[in-house]
């Protein structure tokens, strides 16, 4: 689990390090055919995502990204970098924020419809969790990029969980 609640100023900048083709070859995009953004009802560590399946009755919103949206999303993820690059985890200051109630996720689904990987996200406390943890993740979620990812969710139409003025949503325990 990575907490980006308190971080050193990274001085984020945009640089095309990877082409669209190169970005799609990176994990987990290289093991998935479909990328889905979701919001779901949070129930104390009872996420609607388990191993390789999704329990849909807790989902509020679900958006399958188009090829163009996947291109935009990977551009945000891989071409926005920080001058403090190196070990992205080393840039962070140790801080524990007790919130960690993820209600958004990025799902990576293969051609057979099997969930291959996912990222649970809590935009309120700026924490995320990547599954499988031993995946070859090449993502650094620093402060400014976290805001860009939240904005991408909002622009794609995912409202639930991305409005930072709302502390608790209907039906949550």
C-alpha positions in Angstrom: 0.0 0.0 0.0 1.4 3.4 -1.0 0.3 6.6 0.7 0.8 9.8 -1.2 -0.9 12.0 1.4 2.3 13.9 2.2 5.0 14.2 -0.4 8.0 16.3 -1.4 7.2 18.7 -4.2 8.0 16.8 -7.3 7.9 19.5 -10.0 5.8 17.4 -12.4 6.4 17.9 -16.0 5.3 16.3 -19.3 7.7 14.7 -21.6 7.0 12.1 -24.3 9.1 9.2 -23.0 7.0 6.5 -24.4 5.0 6.3 -27.6 1.4 4.9 -27.6 2.8 1.6 -28.9 5.4 1.4 -26.1 2.9 2.3 -23.4 0.5 -0.5 -24.5 3.4 -3.0 -24.1 3.8 -2.1 -20.4 2.2 -4.0 -17.6 -0.7 -4.3 -17.0 -1.8 -2.9 -20.4 0.1 -5.7 -22.1 -1.9 -8.4 -20.4 -5.3 -6.8 -20.9 -7.7 -6.3 -23.8 -10.1 -4.0 -21.9 -9.5 -1.2 -19.4 -12.4 -0.3 -17.2 -12.8 2.5 -14.6 -15.3 1.8 -11.8 -16.7 3.3 -8.7 -18.2 1.0 -6.0 -19.8 1.0 -2.6 -17.2 0.7 0.1 -17.8 -1.9 2.8 -14.9 -2.2 5.3 -12.3 -4.2 3.3 -15.1 -6.0 1.4 -14.2 -4.8 -2.1 -16.3 -6.0 -5.1 -13.1 -7.1 -6.7 -11.9 -10.6 -5.8 -9.1 -12.5 -7.4 -10.1 -12.6 -11.1 -13.8 -11.5 -10.9 -15.9 -8.5 -10.2 -19.1 -8.6 -8.0 -21.2 -6.1 -10.0 -24.0 -5.5 -7.5 -21.8 -3.0 -5.5 -20.7 -1.1 -8.6 -22.1 2.4 -9.0 -20.4 3.4 -12.2 -18.5 1.4 -14.8 -16.9 2.8 -17.9 -15.1 0.7 -20.5 -12.4 2.9 -22.0 -12.2 3.4 -25.8 -8.9 3.0 -27.6 -8.6 6.8 -27.7 -9.2 7.0 -23.9 -6.7 4.3 -23.2 -4.2 6.2 -25.2 -4.9 9.4 -23.2 -4.8 7.5 -19.9 -1.5 5.8 -20.6 -0.1 9.2 -21.7 -1.1 10.6 -18.3 0.4 7.6 -16.5 3.7 7.3 -18.3 4.6 10.7 -19.8 4.0 12.9 -16.8 7.1 12.5 -14.6 8.8 14.1 -11.7 12.3 15.6 -11.5 12.8 13.5 -8.3 12.4 10.4 -10.4 14.3 7.3 -9.3 12.6 5.2 -6.7 9.1 6.8 -6.6 8.5 5.3 -3.2 11.6 7.0 -1.9 10.3 10.4 -2.7 7.4 10.0 -0.3 7.5 11.0 3.3 6.3 8.4 5.7 2.7 9.3 6.7 -0.2 7.2 7.6 -3.6 8.5 6.7 -6.3 6.4 8.3 -8.9 6.9 5.6 -8.0 4.3 2.9 -11.5 3.6 1.8 -11.1 3.0 -1.9 -14.2 3.4 -3.9 -12.6 3.7 -7.3 -10.6 1.2 -9.3 -8.9 0.6 -12.7 -9.6 -2.9 -14.0 -7.5 -4.7 -16.6 -9.4 -7.5 -18.3 -8.1 -10.0 -20.8 -9.9 -11.2 -24.0 -11.5 -14.1 -22.1 -13.1 -11.6 -19.7 -10.8 -12.6 -16.8 -9.6 -9.8 -14.5 -5.8 -9.8 -14.9 -4.9 -6.8 -12.7 -6.4 -3.9 -10.9 -5.6 -0.8 -8.9 -7.8 0.2 -6.0 -7.9 4.0 -5.4 -9.0 6.3 -2.7 -8.8 9.8 -4.1 -9.7 11.3 -0.7 -6.6 10.1 1.2 -4.5 9.6 -2.0 -3.8 5.9 -1.5 -3.8 3.1 -4.0 -3.2 -0.6 -4.0 -2.0 -2.5 -7.0 -3.0 -6.2 -7.6 -1.2 -8.5 -8.1 1.4 -6.9 -5.9 4.1 -8.9 -7.6 3.1 -7.5 -11.1 5.7 -5.7 -13.1 4.1 -2.3 -12.4 5.9 0.7 -13.8 3.6 3.3 -12.3 4.5 6.1 -10.0 1.6 7.8 -8.4 3.0 11.1 -7.1 0.9 13.9 -5.8 0.4 15.9 -9.0 -0.2 12.7 -11.1 -2.8 11.6 -8.6 -4.7 14.8 -9.4 -4.4 14.1 -13.1 -5.7 10.6 -12.7 -8.7 11.9 -10.7 -9.4 14.4 -13.4 -9.2 11.7 -16.0 -11.9 9.8 -14.0 -14.0 12.9 -13.8 -13.7 13.7 -17.5 -14.6 10.1 -18.4 -17.8 10.5 -16.4 -16.9 8.8 -13.1 -18.3 11.1 -10.5 -18.7 8.8 -7.5 -15.5 8.9 -5.4 -13.9 11.7 -7.3 -15.7 14.6 -5.7 -13.4 15.4 -2.8 -16.1 17.5 -1.1 -18.2 14.4 -0.4 -17.0 12.5 2.7 -19.4 9.6 2.7 -21.6 8.2 0.0 -25.0 6.6 0.3 -25.0 2.9 1.3 -21.5 2.9 2.7 -20.7 1.2 6.0 
